[in-house]
């Protein structure tokens, strides 16, 4: 094996040595922090203080196995089976999309704009349930529902809600069925639907292409707004007058989505940029 992993400090040395040809140094440092936090439940600061803590044989073997999968290009979130999202622990698997920092920005915007909110929220295409869970944790007066067409995703979302001690209703539902109606009208609809066009697939990182579910990522070039149109139609039956919609978007789709929403009678449709200055969110209000 070469370098022996006897203490937490040795984990860093081992991973730098083993992953040096596969990942750049900043990414290795990030992976080290994620792995140690997951295995030992300690932060980067505590790692420095507790660097001489011994590593058990079982932990040593787990680190070796993790390293092997990372060398194959498997995302660390899938390797560990979990990730952190808006201070919530979210379990992930190969049938669900890995939560992204951009989606944390979507959640943060909703929380900031709806302090003290006590109405109903629907998260469409909930996947792991990360958006629904973060909103339920941070808007405790709200009633949150997450829907997804995938039974396995809904099962995982239920586990994640329990893990984070929040009450959320998760249901299997197809938003392309225009007859779908949930009990009562909702006040906020949020969605991070598939929005990468097929022609953009060549620009997507290889580990995303190889490991993440394509149905949660890609849309046809001929109809890039397909999910946004379906969600807007779903809102006809399920969103209260004056209710809000928040979408995460492909940066190239903002203007066309705003025009579509305005054509459907929505008001105050607005594009919000992410931390990198890219068009990332569209929000709007349903007229009475």
Secondary structure, 3 states (H helix, E strand, C coil): CCCCCCEHHHHHHHHHHHHCCCCCHHHHHHHHHHHHHHHHCCCHHHHHHCCCCECCHHHHHHHHHHHHHHHCCCCHHHHHCEEEECCEEEECCCCCCCCCHHHHHHHHHHHHHCCCCCCEEEEECCCCCHHHHHHHHHCCCCEEEEEECCHHHHHHHHHHHHHCCCCCEEEECCCCCCCCCCCCCEEEEEECCCCEEHHHHHHCCHHHHHHCCHHHCEECHHHCCHHHHHHHHHHHHHEEEEEEEEEECCCCCHHHHHHHHHHCCEEEEEEEECCCCCEEEEEEEECC
